[in-house]
Amino acid sequence: MTLPLQGKYVVCINIDETPVCRQMAPRKGFVISLKRKHDRNCFARVPLRDRRGQTTVLATIVDRPELQNKMPQFVLTNDKIMSKLEKDKLAHLPHPIRWVVGSTGWVSAETFKQLLTEIRRSILAECPHAEIVLFMDCSPVHTARETLIHCSRLGLHVCLIPGGMTFLCQPLDSHVFATFKQYLADAQERERDSTPGGVMPPGRWVDVLADAISNVLVGRNWSHTFMQNGLSSSWTQLRHRIGELAKPHLPLPLRLLESEEMNVLLGKKRTEMTDLAYRASQRMMARPVPRLRLGPAFRLPRAPPARAAPGVASGSSGAASPRPPLPPPAWPHPDAVDAPRLTRSGSMY
């Protein structure tokens, strides 16, 4: 079963969240070479509060290079433990990075619905007639009933990446997050190295995080990751590892998954997930012409209640006498009628 997206402007997006520390602990096991001067501060220290303080980044990438710098990137923090300086910095993050106010640092179903609405609004502001295909993993927040119903209302075509296969098929996990966290760790080390005591100033982690998001998620083109992971219409740039696994099964049929297949995809049994995941896509499919069901032209009258034969009392144990002959019909024989016979609708028999 295929989707009628041929000839339309299709935008494929991948959304996923990743936790990051305010400051990553300094790396251990470095060997300082004596041949050249090392520029890292050997006395760099990270406070325990920053090592354990978790911040969630909800990243978004698209297969259209001209839209990547328009995609909102969300930062979720626990507002209860944020200082006033940190809140002021988070409230003035550069566009399109946005701070989600009022969260606990984790993505909930209600928060995820609001973020999906913002992402859709950003895409339609640039491409009003775009058809959006949403790739995401099978996290309980992503596959919640209210989330999938909200995706249907927004007209998003949902494509779920199987559990345990995100490292291979999801672009954010296979290409982006490793680069993002490497850049973030290096930026934090440079920031600590620039201070005399090796301690990053309070609230500086917000600026470092915003710089990493701007350079890695906003300012780079990640469209090639969709083609390499087989999430585009062309398989010319498919990664060799995926090609070896998928080659015996190509071409892959496009159809709705059955209930048992959906349970394998999600990793656990859930009810009515197939209809929820494909609801928006099914509305675009050609609807079959309904069959006309013609009712009966007339109904026979109900049979009269059974009566005992004459001469036999009701409930007697004696043998019943033979039934009398049936009376003649109330209407005349068709040969004796000259007028044409008509149906209830007025047509002739």
Beta strands, then each sheet from edge to edge (+ up, - down):
strand 1: 10-21
strand 2: 54-62
strand 3: 73-76
strand 4: 97-100
strand 5: 131-137
strand 6: 157-161
sheet 1: 4+ 3+ 2- 1+ 5+ 6+
end
